[in-house]
Amino acid sequence: KAGVTQTPRYLIKTRGQQVTLSCSPISGHRSVSWYQQTPGQGLQFLFEYFSETQRNKGNFPGRFSGRQFSNSRSEMNVSTLELGDSALYLCASSLGGEAFFGQGTRLTVV
Amino acid sequence: KQEVTQIPAALSVPEGENLVLNCSFTDSAIYNLQWFRQDPGKGLTSLLLIQSSQREQTSGRLNASLDKSSGRSTLYIAASQPGDSATYLCAVKGPSADKIIFGKGTRLHILP
């Protein structure tokens, strides 16, 4: 059974650009959550989707957005990138309350 | 607002020792608690999941306990090995949502 797949694994973007990250959950999982991990702040919750609907949102600016498709795959978009957006972005899919994480996308903003 | 704290932030122990990692949380109304392992630059690997109605879970050399009333969980690692070196994260899920709150982790180094 395939795990959670995140693409791409690494990205380098310039300040002001936008970026889209993708997450394919484990087959059968309908809940997908996104987290940002930085050395200073640790893991912080961005948002969670279930059956194409955003159920929860963390305390991030509106530049961070996401969506979920009918096949449960999810995308996260960050617009007008800032240096401080450099981080490891992790996606998790859940079933029965247990979360399974992907390998993450390492975003570097220069 | 749920807060999760992990102590210590870092720990170095000789190979073969048994060790305990601590996690505390401020709101006892949780759905479950999960322990993860993270290797540098990698994603999170789920180690153990404890439902709110459970007191402990075991997997191989790992044992996790949960005391909701005191807001504490411990992860016990028996007979530590160099391959256990990683950051261990404790995460709490609230009762009504899928939002997970993480601790900052304990960076564990097992000395050969």
Backbone of each chain as ProteinMPNN parsed JSONL, in Angstrom:
{"seq_chain_A": "KAGVTQTPRYLIKTRGQQVTLSCSPISGHRSVSWYQQTPGQGLQFLFEYFSETQRNKGNFPGRFSGRQFSNSRSEMNVSTLELGDSALYLCASSLGGEAFFGQGTRLTVV", "coords_chain_A": {"N_chain_A": [[0.856, -1.199, 0.0], [0.698, 2.108, -0.974], [2.317, 4.961, 0.482], [1.891, 8.298, 1.793], [2.311, 10.674, -0.683], [4.348, 13.293, -1.648], [4.912, 15.988, -3.832], [6.768, 18.615, -5.463], [9.896, 17.234, -4.17], [11.864, 19.031, -3.54], [12.221, 22.57, -3.802], [13.164, 25.657, -5.21], [12.556, 29.002, -4.991], [11.97, 32.412, -5.965], [11.695, 35.43, -4.096], [8.456, 36.854, -3.985], [7.393, 35.312, -5.997], [5.014, 32.651, -6.755], [3.952, 29.436, -5.474], [3.086, 25.997, -5.9], [2.258, 23.149, -4.138], [1.99, 19.591, -4.009], [-0.005, 16.854, -2.814], [-0.583, 13.485, -2.42], [-2.797, 11.416, -0.864], [-2.892, 8.442, 1.238], [-4.475, 5.659, -0.204], [-7.946, 5.651, 0.109], [-8.014, 7.293, 2.289], [-9.612, 10.198, 3.39], [-9.135, 12.547, 4.627], [-6.93, 15.239, 4.604], [-4.147, 16.969, 5.755], [-2.115, 19.894, 6.187], [1.154, 21.001, 7.118], [3.576, 23.3, 8.364], [7.013, 23.261, 8.834], [9.554, 24.658, 10.654], [12.854, 25.496, 11.897], [12.701, 27.278, 14.076], [9.984, 27.557, 14.859], [8.944, 25.031, 14.914], [6.576, 22.42, 14.186], [3.768, 23.566, 12.56], [0.301, 23.885, 12.192], [-1.39, 24.211, 9.134], [-3.761, 23.888, 7.383], [-6.721, 21.812, 7.012], [-8.346, 19.387, 5.077], [-11.33, 17.753, 4.151], [-13.125, 15.546, 2.253], [-13.139, 17.397, 0.076], [-13.663, 19.784, 1.353], [-12.671, 22.534, 3.33], [-11.908, 22.025, 6.625], [-10.618, 22.946, 8.853], [-8.487, 25.649, 9.79], [-5.287, 26.985, 10.197], [-3.285, 29.509, 11.861], [-2.325, 31.314, 9.702], [-1.303, 33.674, 7.152], [-3.445, 34.937, 4.464], [-2.108, 34.408, 2.147], [-1.47, 31.82, 2.034], [-3.004, 29.033, 0.814], [-5.29, 26.372, 0.01], [-6.539, 23.348, -1.533], [-8.742, 20.589, -2.173], [-9.182, 17.75, -4.149], [-11.644, 15.683, -5.886], [-10.637, 13.124, -5.822], [-9.321, 13.021, -3.49], [-6.724, 13.958, -3.493], [-4.555, 16.659, -2.715], [-3.716, 20.113, -2.956], [-1.462, 22.73, -2.154], [-1.063, 26.187, -2.037], [1.138, 28.914, -2.157], [1.285, 32.303, -2.299], [2.995, 35.271, -3.461], [5.679, 34.941, -2.346], [7.717, 34.984, 0.588], [10.886, 35.459, 2.281], [10.743, 34.244, 4.756], [9.044, 32.148, 4.352], [10.433, 29.948, 3.731], [10.817, 26.607, 4.371], [10.081, 23.269, 5.593], [7.467, 21.629, 4.179], [4.861, 19.694, 5.183], [2.63, 17.057, 4.528], [-0.21, 15.311, 5.656], [-2.185, 12.366, 5.736], [-5.221, 11.044, 7.012], [-6.897, 8.444, 8.789], [-9.377, 7.196, 10.777], [-8.394, 8.717, 12.852], [-5.648, 8.401, 13.059], [-2.615, 9.752, 11.944], [-0.713, 9.917, 8.967], [2.308, 10.701, 7.543], [3.809, 12.378, 4.714], [6.98, 12.635, 2.937], [7.586, 15.228, 2.69], [7.989, 18.579, 1.317], [10.686, 20.482, 0.573], [10.981, 23.809, 0.701], [12.723, 26.52, -0.513], [13.188, 29.912, -0.326], [14.581, 32.496, -2.097]], "CA_chain_A": [[0.0, 0.0, 0.0], [1.544, 3.285, -1.088], [2.169, 5.944, 1.541], [1.553, 9.652, 1.367], [3.3, 11.131, -1.651], [4.394, 14.74, -1.845], [5.759, 16.448, -4.93], [8.1, 18.018, -5.59], [10.605, 17.089, -2.903], [12.642, 20.254, -3.299], [11.867, 23.72, -4.642], [13.802, 26.936, -4.928], [11.769, 30.064, -5.614], [12.405, 33.788, -5.685], [10.721, 36.276, -3.396], [7.413, 37.436, -4.827], [6.782, 34.28, -6.834], [4.07, 31.778, -6.077], [4.336, 28.04, -5.577], [2.033, 25.012, -5.637], [2.752, 21.854, -3.673], [0.971, 18.562, -4.197], [-0.019, 15.758, -1.854], [-1.497, 12.373, -2.709], [-2.936, 10.675, 0.387], [-3.027, 6.986, 1.183], [-5.739, 5.28, -0.803], [-9.031, 5.46, 1.072], [-8.011, 8.375, 3.28], [-10.29, 11.371, 2.857], [-8.674, 13.744, 5.335], [-5.569, 15.659, 4.308], [-3.737, 18.159, 6.506], [-0.819, 20.465, 5.815], [1.904, 21.584, 8.215], [4.832, 23.955, 8.044], [8.015, 22.999, 9.858], [10.75, 25.499, 10.641], [13.651, 25.26, 13.109], [12.307, 28.136, 15.189], [8.575, 27.396, 15.258], [8.526, 23.639, 14.937], [5.501, 22.041, 13.262], [2.578, 24.379, 12.736], [-0.83, 23.468, 11.382], [-1.835, 25.161, 8.115], [-5.186, 23.636, 7.158], [-7.142, 20.426, 6.881], [-9.445, 19.181, 4.146], [-12.046, 16.475, 4.209], [-14.108, 15.487, 1.173], [-13.051, 18.626, -0.721], [-14.051, 20.946, 2.142], [-11.705, 22.902, 4.369], [-12.57, 21.871, 7.936], [-9.884, 23.72, 9.853], [-7.444, 26.498, 9.249], [-4.371, 27.497, 11.2], [-3.103, 30.951, 11.949], [-1.405, 31.755, 8.658], [-1.917, 34.714, 6.313], [-4.233, 34.494, 3.329], [-1.237, 33.992, 1.028], [-1.447, 30.352, 2.077], [-4.327, 28.495, 0.503], [-5.232, 24.978, -0.417], [-7.774, 22.755, -2.033], [-8.722, 19.137, -2.262], [-9.936, 17.285, -5.308], [-12.583, 14.591, -5.616], [-9.892, 11.882, -5.565], [-8.677, 13.302, -2.194], [-5.442, 14.638, -3.651], [-4.641, 18.041, -2.243], [-2.673, 21.05, -3.331], [-1.289, 23.902, -1.305], [-0.496, 27.279, -2.804], [1.619, 30.086, -1.422], [1.502, 33.405, -3.237], [3.874, 36.362, -3.024], [6.59, 34.293, -1.406], [8.638, 35.758, 1.425], [12.015, 34.658, 2.742], [10.301, 33.494, 5.929], [8.247, 30.978, 3.96], [11.348, 28.819, 3.576], [10.453, 25.614, 5.385], [9.662, 21.942, 5.136], [6.008, 21.551, 4.194], [4.469, 18.304, 5.347], [1.237, 16.712, 4.326], [-0.6, 14.088, 6.357], [-3.53, 11.867, 5.515], [-5.707, 10.422, 8.243], [-8.033, 7.537, 8.806], [-9.607, 6.75, 12.142], [-7.68, 9.526, 13.812], [-4.201, 8.237, 12.987], [-2.047, 10.546, 10.863], [0.436, 9.37, 8.259], [2.929, 11.841, 6.882], [4.68, 12.232, 3.573], [8.378, 12.999, 3.15], [7.688, 16.677, 2.73], [8.575, 19.388, 0.254], [11.588, 21.503, 1.125], [10.885, 25.046, -0.072], [13.703, 27.558, -0.192], [12.879, 31.179, -0.987], [15.81, 33.298, -2.151]], "C_chain_A": [[0.881, 1.234, 0.0], [1.255, 4.242, 0.057], [1.729, 7.274, 0.98], [2.675, 10.165, 0.465], [3.218, 12.633, -1.831], [5.346, 15.072, -2.989], [5.676, 17.961, -5.061], [8.759, 17.853, -4.22], [11.364, 18.357, -2.533], [12.212, 21.338, -4.297], [12.696, 24.914, -4.22], [13.036, 27.994, -5.705], [12.335, 31.415, -5.192], [11.299, 34.528, -4.953], [9.72, 36.875, -4.369], [6.739, 36.424, -5.74], [5.718, 33.53, -6.048], [4.476, 30.33, -6.322], [3.132, 27.155, -5.261], [2.67, 23.687, -5.272], [1.623, 20.844, -3.76], [1.126, 17.443, -3.182], [-1.044, 14.724, -2.289], [-1.604, 11.516, -1.46], [-2.93, 9.173, 0.148], [-4.411, 6.661, 0.636], [-6.798, 5.013, 0.267], [-9.087, 6.522, 2.155], [-8.642, 9.619, 2.669], [-9.866, 12.67, 3.526], [-7.212, 14.015, 4.997], [-5.28, 16.951, 5.058], [-2.366, 18.611, 6.035], [-0.189, 21.13, 7.027], [3.17, 22.248, 7.666], [5.81, 23.664, 9.175], [9.236, 23.878, 9.636], [11.533, 25.245, 11.92], [13.161, 26.067, 14.309], [10.925, 27.856, 15.736], [8.132, 25.955, 15.368], [7.443, 23.381, 13.893], [4.255, 22.858, 13.564], [1.519, 23.978, 11.721], [-1.242, 24.574, 10.415], [-3.333, 25.036, 7.864], [-5.442, 22.162, 6.95], [-8.358, 20.356, 5.969], [-10.034, 17.8, 4.326], [-13.128, 16.526, 3.158], [-14.256, 16.832, 0.468], [-13.428, 19.893, 0.041], [-12.979, 21.253, 3.186], [-12.411, 22.86, 5.718], [-11.906, 22.738, 9.0], [-8.806, 24.532, 9.178], [-6.583, 27.007, 10.388], [-4.217, 28.995, 11.085], [-2.04, 31.432, 10.97], [-2.096, 32.804, 7.791], [-2.612, 34.12, 5.095], [-3.413, 34.106, 2.116], [-1.151, 32.464, 0.935], [-2.867, 29.854, 1.823], [-4.18, 27.047, 0.05], [-6.545, 24.557, -1.038], [-7.613, 21.248, -2.078], [-9.626, 18.733, -3.407], [-10.796, 16.078, -4.95], [-11.876, 13.261, -5.362], [-9.06, 11.985, -4.277], [-7.287, 13.895, -2.31], [-5.603, 16.101, -3.276], [-3.47, 18.854, -2.784], [-2.652, 22.203, -2.342], [-0.584, 24.965, -2.134], [-0.029, 28.386, -1.874], [1.919, 31.17, -2.45], [2.429, 34.446, -2.619], [4.857, 35.87, -1.958], [7.501, 35.287, -0.692], [9.761, 34.844, 1.898], [11.614, 33.742, 3.897], [9.43, 32.295, 5.609], [9.129, 29.759, 3.713], [11.115, 27.836, 4.716], [10.282, 24.253, 4.736], [8.15, 21.889, 5.27], [5.601, 20.083, 4.163], [2.972, 18.14, 5.175], [0.966, 15.412, 5.082], [-1.983, 13.664, 5.916], [-3.94, 11.049, 6.735], [-6.872, 9.487, 7.984], [-8.195, 7.055, 10.239], [-8.795, 7.497, 13.175], [-6.175, 9.395, 13.776], [-3.669, 8.952, 11.75], [-0.809, 9.867, 10.297], [1.012, 10.49, 7.395], [3.728, 11.44, 5.647], [6.093, 12.674, 3.921], [8.591, 14.504, 3.128], [8.248, 17.296, 1.464], [9.422, 20.464, 0.926], [11.561, 22.717, 0.214], [11.933, 26.03, 0.419], [13.356, 28.796, -0.999], [14.122, 32.064, -0.927], [15.519, 34.71, -2.666]], "O_chain_A": [[1.725, 1.392, 0.882], [0.128, 4.337, 0.544], [1.258, 7.369, -0.153], [3.85, 10.093, 0.824], [2.156, 13.18, -2.128], [6.437, 14.511, -3.096], [4.622, 18.541, -4.797], [8.208, 18.301, -3.215], [11.486, 18.704, -1.358], [11.891, 21.064, -5.453], [12.907, 25.155, -3.031], [12.885, 27.897, -6.922], [13.069, 31.535, -4.211], [10.115, 34.275, -5.171], [10.089, 37.346, -5.444], [5.625, 36.66, -6.209], [5.541, 33.739, -4.847], [5.234, 30.029, -7.243], [2.271, 27.519, -4.459], [3.514, 23.166, -6.001], [0.451, 21.188, -3.607], [2.232, 17.123, -2.746], [-2.215, 15.038, -2.499], [-0.606, 10.94, -1.028], [-2.958, 8.703, -0.989], [-5.396, 7.316, 0.979], [-6.572, 4.249, 1.205], [-10.089, 6.643, 2.86], [-8.267, 10.048, 1.578], [-10.194, 13.758, 3.055], [-6.365, 13.126, 5.094], [-6.059, 17.903, 5.008], [-1.563, 17.814, 5.55], [-0.872, 21.737, 7.852], [3.744, 21.824, 6.663], [5.464, 23.809, 10.347], [9.864, 23.848, 8.578], [10.957, 24.825, 12.923], [13.206, 25.582, 15.439], [10.712, 27.91, 16.947], [7.041, 25.685, 15.871], [7.399, 24.037, 12.852], [3.748, 22.844, 14.686], [1.812, 23.761, 10.545], [-1.423, 25.724, 10.813], [-4.086, 25.979, 8.108], [-4.523, 21.371, 6.741], [-9.279, 21.165, 6.077], [-9.338, 16.825, 4.611], [-13.958, 17.435, 3.157], [-15.366, 17.335, 0.289], [-13.506, 20.967, -0.556], [-12.451, 20.352, 3.837], [-13.394, 23.57, 5.934], [-12.56, 23.204, 9.933], [-8.279, 24.153, 8.132], [-7.099, 27.415, 11.429], [-4.917, 29.659, 10.321], [-0.978, 31.903, 11.377], [-3.323, 32.828, 7.699], [-2.399, 32.961, 4.742], [-3.943, 33.541, 1.16], [-0.807, 31.904, -0.106], [-3.805, 30.215, 2.534], [-3.083, 26.576, -0.251], [-7.521, 25.307, -1.063], [-6.505, 20.713, -2.027], [-10.698, 19.304, -3.607], [-10.69, 15.525, -3.855], [-12.455, 12.364, -4.751], [-8.205, 11.139, -4.012], [-6.718, 14.303, -1.297], [-6.655, 16.701, -3.494], [-2.384, 18.33, -3.031], [-3.674, 22.592, -1.777], [0.377, 24.675, -2.846], [-0.72, 28.746, -0.921], [2.718, 30.965, -3.363], [2.616, 34.486, -1.403], [4.85, 36.337, -0.819], [7.979, 36.266, -1.265], [9.619, 33.621, 1.918], [12.087, 32.61, 4.0], [9.11, 31.506, 6.498], [8.62, 28.657, 3.509], [11.207, 28.2, 5.888], [10.33, 24.105, 3.515], [7.614, 22.083, 6.361], [5.949, 19.338, 3.246], [2.171, 18.965, 5.614], [1.818, 14.525, 5.136], [-2.864, 14.505, 5.739], [-3.103, 10.442, 7.402], [-7.702, 9.702, 7.101], [-7.243, 6.559, 10.842], [-8.532, 6.974, 14.258], [-5.476, 10.196, 14.398], [-4.196, 8.786, 10.65], [0.022, 9.325, 11.026], [0.3, 11.134, 6.623], [4.247, 10.329, 5.548], [6.372, 13.043, 5.061], [9.657, 14.992, 3.503], [8.891, 16.631, 0.652], [8.933, 21.248, 1.738], [12.057, 22.668, -0.911], [12.018, 26.332, 1.61], [13.244, 28.732, -2.224], [14.647, 32.345, 0.15], [16.434, 35.527, -2.779]]}, "seq_chain_B": "KQEVTQIPAALSVPEGENLVLNCSFTDSAIYNLQWFRQDPGKGLTSLLLIQSSQREQTSGRLNASLDKSSGRSTLYIAASQPGDSATYLCAVKGPSADKIIFGKGTRLHILP", "coords_chain_B": {"N_chain_B": [[-6.478, 26.923, 24.832], [-4.651, 24.437, 23.344], [-1.49, 23.286, 24.402], [1.602, 21.736, 23.839], [4.305, 20.217, 25.374], [7.639, 19.133, 25.334], [10.064, 17.423, 27.119], [13.318, 16.153, 27.797], [14.774, 18.729, 25.61], [16.883, 17.806, 24.191], [18.856, 14.823, 24.198], [21.423, 12.647, 25.142], [22.557, 9.393, 25.222], [24.289, 6.382, 26.247], [24.627, 3.522, 24.127], [22.375, 0.795, 24.534], [21.151, 1.505, 26.866], [18.077, 1.981, 28.721], [15.488, 4.336, 28.149], [13.496, 7.305, 28.776], [11.193, 9.433, 27.299], [9.521, 12.495, 27.653], [6.259, 13.986, 27.531], [4.007, 16.62, 27.778], [0.7, 17.995, 28.065], [-1.709, 20.647, 27.903], [-4.511, 20.68, 27.842], [-6.792, 18.342, 28.767], [-8.79, 17.236, 27.287], [-8.657, 15.318, 24.898], [-8.511, 13.647, 21.687], [-6.785, 11.715, 20.705], [-3.337, 10.647, 21.143], [-0.237, 10.822, 19.604], [2.91, 9.411, 18.879], [5.782, 10.301, 17.089], [8.561, 9.733, 14.905], [11.308, 11.501, 13.587], [13.696, 11.694, 11.134], [16.629, 13.551, 10.154], [15.733, 16.111, 7.91], [13.691, 14.648, 6.833], [10.361, 13.18, 6.499], [7.679, 12.496, 8.87], [7.524, 9.6, 10.866], [5.114, 7.44, 12.015], [5.012, 6.149, 15.251], [3.629, 5.204, 17.583], [0.199, 5.124, 18.469], [-2.088, 6.361, 20.739], [-5.283, 6.018, 21.853], [-7.755, 8.131, 23.385], [-9.085, 6.709, 25.324], [-7.386, 4.758, 26.101], [-4.576, 3.477, 28.023], [-1.981, 2.731, 27.489], [0.355, 1.799, 24.869], [2.134, -0.589, 22.969], [4.973, -1.365, 20.981], [7.215, -3.458, 19.807], [10.345, -2.533, 20.986], [9.366, -0.248, 22.045], [7.295, 1.626, 24.223], [4.446, 3.384, 24.987], [2.816, 5.545, 27.207], [-0.217, 6.94, 28.562], [-1.606, 9.48, 30.471], [-4.313, 11.031, 30.942], [-5.556, 12.657, 32.866], [-3.53, 13.937, 34.228], [-2.331, 15.128, 32.147], [-0.169, 13.977, 30.693], [2.261, 12.101, 28.822], [4.427, 9.374, 28.218], [7.23, 8.123, 26.442], [8.777, 5.164, 26.271], [11.848, 3.721, 25.62], [13.404, 0.762, 25.134], [16.556, -0.834, 25.651], [18.362, 0.814, 23.982], [19.518, 1.709, 20.664], [22.043, 2.703, 18.249], [20.688, 3.301, 15.868], [18.339, 4.344, 16.757], [18.65, 6.989, 17.02], [17.347, 10.117, 16.484], [14.807, 12.659, 16.01], [12.17, 12.85, 18.269], [8.757, 13.226, 18.289], [5.882, 14.383, 19.918], [2.385, 14.371, 19.59], [-0.813, 15.804, 19.777], [-4.227, 15.268, 19.301], [-7.173, 17.123, 19.097], [-10.552, 16.852, 20.484], [-12.624, 17.343, 18.662], [-11.797, 17.889, 16.135], [-9.559, 17.583, 13.293], [-7.206, 18.769, 13.724], [-3.848, 18.737, 14.621], [-1.733, 19.172, 17.347], [1.61, 19.794, 17.876], [4.463, 18.935, 19.894], [7.721, 20.432, 20.455], [9.627, 18.558, 20.182], [12.056, 15.969, 21.042], [15.425, 15.696, 20.694], [17.223, 12.943, 20.103], [20.223, 11.234, 20.788], [22.019, 8.403, 20.39], [24.788, 6.998, 21.732], [27.381, 5.12, 20.318]], "CA_chain_B": [[-5.623, 26.602, 23.703], [-3.796, 23.29, 23.667], [-0.05, 23.437, 24.263], [2.3, 20.475, 24.047], [5.686, 20.468, 25.759], [8.465, 17.933, 25.427], [11.281, 17.577, 27.903], [14.181, 17.287, 27.469], [14.848, 19.102, 24.202], [17.911, 16.952, 23.605], [19.279, 13.776, 25.117], [22.444, 11.732, 24.636], [22.731, 8.261, 26.141], [25.07, 5.287, 25.657], [23.888, 2.403, 23.55], [21.98, -0.265, 25.455], [20.378, 2.016, 28.0], [16.651, 2.242, 28.588], [15.287, 5.767, 28.334], [12.12, 7.798, 28.792], [10.942, 10.767, 26.772], [8.319, 13.034, 28.274], [5.379, 14.891, 26.788], [2.888, 17.104, 28.588], [-0.254, 18.809, 27.315], [-2.435, 21.488, 28.849], [-5.944, 20.399, 27.813], [-6.944, 16.886, 28.837], [-9.858, 16.798, 26.376], [-8.003, 14.961, 23.645], [-9.054, 12.511, 20.948], [-5.712, 10.731, 20.778], [-1.975, 11.159, 21.226], [0.585, 10.034, 18.694], [4.35, 9.636, 18.907], [6.406, 10.2, 15.784], [10.011, 9.838, 14.788], [11.703, 12.23, 12.394], [15.109, 11.74, 10.808], [16.947, 14.877, 9.593], [15.283, 16.447, 6.569], [12.701, 13.692, 6.348], [9.017, 13.294, 7.038], [7.418, 11.893, 10.172], [7.12, 8.199, 10.886], [4.288, 7.164, 13.182], [5.528, 5.078, 16.108], [2.554, 4.66, 18.416], [-1.007, 5.928, 18.611], [-2.869, 6.012, 21.925], [-6.599, 6.643, 21.875], [-7.996, 8.795, 24.677], [-9.6, 5.731, 26.291], [-6.33, 3.797, 26.393], [-3.539, 3.91, 28.959], [-0.669, 2.521, 26.922], [0.498, 1.028, 23.645], [3.478, -1.146, 22.852], [5.404, -1.86, 19.682], [8.616, -3.841, 19.909], [11.059, -1.972, 22.136], [8.733, 1.022, 22.404], [6.066, 1.603, 25.001], [3.961, 4.727, 25.267], [1.736, 5.606, 28.187], [-1.016, 8.162, 28.532], [-2.366, 9.83, 31.677], [-5.047, 12.238, 30.543], [-5.898, 13.509, 34.005], [-2.376, 14.764, 34.553], [-1.834, 15.731, 30.912], [1.183, 13.498, 30.43], [2.548, 10.87, 28.111], [5.838, 9.042, 28.17], [7.672, 7.136, 25.472], [9.854, 4.365, 26.846], [12.617, 2.98, 24.625], [14.236, -0.229, 25.806], [17.783, -1.302, 24.994], [18.542, 1.767, 22.878], [20.5, 1.381, 19.627], [22.407, 3.904, 17.479], [19.649, 3.571, 14.874], [17.224, 5.064, 17.379], [18.976, 8.418, 17.0], [16.367, 10.857, 15.671], [13.972, 13.54, 16.825], [10.901, 12.22, 18.619], [7.715, 14.241, 18.428], [4.61, 14.029, 20.527], [1.338, 15.156, 18.946], [-2.119, 15.623, 20.395], [-5.364, 15.649, 18.469], [-8.3, 17.556, 19.908], [-11.713, 15.967, 20.439], [-13.637, 17.629, 17.646], [-11.229, 18.319, 14.853], [-8.379, 16.843, 12.899], [-6.007, 19.579, 13.922], [-2.894, 18.116, 15.522], [-0.789, 20.09, 17.965], [2.864, 19.103, 18.106], [5.522, 19.467, 20.728], [8.911, 20.827, 19.696], [10.429, 17.357, 19.969], [13.279, 15.64, 21.781], [16.464, 15.21, 19.775], [17.868, 11.832, 20.801], [21.476, 10.742, 20.205], [22.495, 7.189, 21.058], [26.239, 6.91, 21.55], [27.804, 3.714, 20.104]], "C_chain_B": [[-4.641, 25.506, 24.121], [-2.331, 23.632, 23.436], [0.6, 22.112, 24.627], [3.773, 20.775, 24.293], [6.439, 19.16, 25.868], [9.773, 18.259, 26.141], [11.967, 16.223, 28.003], [14.155, 17.618, 25.983], [15.865, 18.241, 23.472], [18.415, 15.992, 24.662], [20.317, 12.9, 24.44], [22.643, 10.632, 25.672], [23.566, 7.196, 25.469], [24.144, 4.198, 25.136], [23.561, 1.363, 24.623], [21.138, 0.214, 26.627], [18.893, 2.104, 27.664], [16.429, 3.733, 28.843], [13.806, 6.13, 28.219], [12.079, 9.217, 28.253], [9.585, 11.235, 27.291], [7.568, 14.012, 27.389], [4.268, 15.325, 27.746], [1.996, 18.0, 27.742], [-1.203, 19.484, 28.299], [-3.93, 21.196, 28.916], [-6.149, 18.887, 27.749], [-8.038, 16.347, 27.91], [-9.248, 16.496, 25.012], [-8.711, 13.779, 23.003], [-8.052, 11.368, 20.953], [-4.374, 11.431, 20.909], [-1.112, 10.233, 20.388], [2.045, 10.414, 18.883], [4.905, 9.375, 17.509], [7.92, 10.234, 15.933], [10.303, 10.617, 13.511], [13.221, 12.207, 12.256], [15.392, 13.064, 10.084], [16.48, 15.051, 8.16], [14.202, 15.548, 6.016], [11.322, 13.971, 6.941], [8.906, 12.609, 8.381], [6.978, 10.452, 10.013], [6.331, 7.951, 12.156], [4.844, 5.97, 13.942], [4.395, 4.392, 16.872], [1.408, 5.656, 18.467], [-1.748, 5.445, 19.838], [-4.193, 6.757, 21.862], [-6.854, 7.186, 23.283], [-8.483, 7.814, 25.745], [-8.551, 4.707, 26.722], [-5.304, 4.379, 27.363], [-2.138, 3.725, 28.392], [-0.746, 1.726, 25.641], [1.949, 0.579, 23.557], [3.731, -1.591, 21.42], [6.886, -2.164, 19.787], [9.269, -3.299, 21.164], [10.448, -0.668, 22.634], [7.462, 0.788, 23.205], [5.671, 3.04, 25.299], [2.81, 4.645, 26.245], [1.014, 6.938, 28.081], [-1.759, 8.311, 29.856], [-3.068, 11.141, 31.376], [-5.262, 13.19, 31.696], [-4.75, 14.427, 34.382], [-1.787, 15.432, 33.317], [-0.429, 15.291, 30.558], [1.195, 12.228, 29.608], [4.047, 10.632, 28.171], [6.077, 8.023, 27.071], [8.899, 6.454, 26.054], [10.528, 3.588, 25.722], [13.563, 2.043, 25.366], [15.456, -0.565, 24.954], [18.102, -0.456, 23.762], [19.693, 1.348, 21.947], [20.858, 2.66, 18.862], [21.363, 4.284, 16.432], [18.429, 4.266, 15.441], [17.474, 6.568, 17.386], [18.076, 9.139, 16.002], [15.705, 11.88, 16.587], [12.627, 12.861, 17.034], [9.884, 13.302, 18.958], [6.45, 13.64, 19.019], [3.539, 14.931, 19.914], [-0.015, 14.8, 19.528], [-3.21, 16.093, 19.44], [-6.534, 15.987, 19.379], [-9.531, 16.709, 19.672], [-12.641, 16.172, 19.261], [-13.076, 17.988, 16.285], [-10.002, 17.504, 14.515], [-7.103, 17.643, 13.033], [-5.12, 18.899, 14.954], [-1.957, 19.19, 16.049], [0.457, 19.306, 18.34], [3.688, 19.765, 19.2], [6.717, 19.812, 19.851], [9.876, 19.657, 19.485], [11.588, 17.201, 20.936], [14.26, 15.056, 20.788], [17.301, 14.183, 20.53], [19.113, 11.384, 20.05], [21.94, 9.552, 21.027], [23.968, 7.015, 20.722], [26.67, 5.454, 21.414], [28.802, 3.262, 21.171]], "O_chain_B": [[-3.912, 25.633, 25.105], [-1.972, 24.197, 22.403], [0.208, 21.451, 25.588], [4.41, 21.494, 23.522], [5.933, 18.189, 26.43], [10.474, 19.217, 25.815], [11.297, 15.224, 28.264], [13.582, 16.873, 25.187], [15.726, 17.978, 22.277], [18.407, 16.292, 25.856], [20.126, 12.46, 23.306], [22.869, 10.908, 26.85], [23.564, 7.101, 24.242], [23.04, 3.99, 25.638], [24.375, 1.09, 25.506], [20.488, -0.585, 27.3], [18.501, 2.274, 26.509], [17.119, 4.325, 29.673], [12.994, 5.392, 27.66], [12.831, 10.088, 28.692], [8.629, 10.462, 27.357], [8.158, 14.759, 26.609], [3.67, 14.499, 28.436], [2.462, 18.676, 26.825], [-1.467, 18.965, 29.383], [-4.557, 21.442, 29.947], [-5.728, 18.235, 26.793], [-8.19, 15.134, 27.77], [-9.314, 17.312, 24.093], [-9.411, 13.015, 23.667], [-8.407, 10.21, 21.172], [-4.286, 12.654, 20.8], [-1.242, 9.011, 20.456], [2.378, 11.591, 19.027], [4.564, 8.396, 16.845], [8.468, 10.693, 16.935], [9.643, 10.428, 12.488], [13.941, 12.648, 13.152], [14.492, 13.634, 9.468], [16.796, 14.235, 7.295], [13.83, 15.671, 4.849], [11.145, 14.87, 7.764], [9.906, 12.191, 8.963], [6.169, 10.123, 9.146], [6.818, 8.219, 13.255], [5.114, 4.917, 13.363], [4.229, 3.174, 16.814], [1.616, 6.869, 18.502], [-2.013, 4.25, 19.972], [-4.218, 7.987, 21.822], [-6.234, 6.742, 24.249], [-8.311, 8.063, 26.939], [-8.804, 3.886, 27.604], [-5.177, 5.595, 27.507], [-1.214, 4.454, 28.752], [-1.746, 1.071, 25.348], [2.863, 1.269, 24.006], [2.848, -2.115, 20.742], [7.715, -1.256, 19.849], [8.811, -3.564, 22.275], [10.977, -0.054, 23.56], [6.669, -0.108, 22.914], [6.478, 3.82, 25.806], [1.938, 3.784, 26.129], [1.555, 7.924, 27.581], [-2.449, 7.395, 30.304], [-2.496, 12.22, 31.534], [-5.163, 14.405, 31.525], [-4.967, 15.562, 34.805], [-0.845, 16.217, 33.427], [0.408, 16.107, 30.172], [0.286, 11.4, 29.678], [4.838, 11.575, 28.173], [5.233, 7.168, 26.804], [9.925, 7.089, 26.298], [9.865, 2.883, 24.961], [14.418, 2.486, 26.133], [15.402, -0.579, 23.724], [18.11, -0.958, 22.639], [20.677, 0.738, 22.365], [20.063, 3.599, 18.828], [21.176, 5.467, 16.145], [17.573, 4.73, 14.688], [16.577, 7.338, 17.731], [18.054, 8.804, 14.818], [16.004, 11.956, 17.779], [12.021, 12.358, 16.088], [10.124, 14.169, 19.798], [6.023, 12.542, 18.66], [3.765, 16.128, 19.74], [-0.321, 13.627, 19.744], [-3.123, 17.171, 18.853], [-6.851, 15.244, 20.308], [-9.551, 15.912, 18.734], [-13.378, 15.257, 18.894], [-13.825, 18.356, 15.38], [-9.465, 16.804, 15.373], [-6.051, 17.254, 12.525], [-5.583, 18.528, 16.033], [-1.45, 20.014, 15.288], [0.383, 18.289, 19.03], [3.624, 20.976, 19.409], [6.727, 19.521, 18.655], [10.823, 19.757, 18.705], [12.038, 18.162, 21.561], [13.979, 14.058, 20.126], [18.004, 14.522, 21.482], [19.079, 11.178, 18.837], [22.221, 9.68, 22.219], [24.338, 6.9, 19.554], [26.37, 4.636, 22.284], [29.258, 2.119, 21.145]]}, "name": "protein", "num_of_chains": 2, "seq": "KAGVTQTPRYLIKTRGQQVTLSCSPISGHRSVSWYQQTPGQGLQFLFEYFSETQRNKGNFPGRFSGRQFSNSRSEMNVSTLELGDSALYLCASSLGGEAFFGQGTRLTVVKQEVTQIPAALSVPEGENLVLNCSFTDSAIYNLQWFRQDPGKGLTSLLLIQSSQREQTSGRLNASLDKSSGRSTLYIAASQPGDSATYLCAVKGPSADKIIFGKGTRLHILP"}
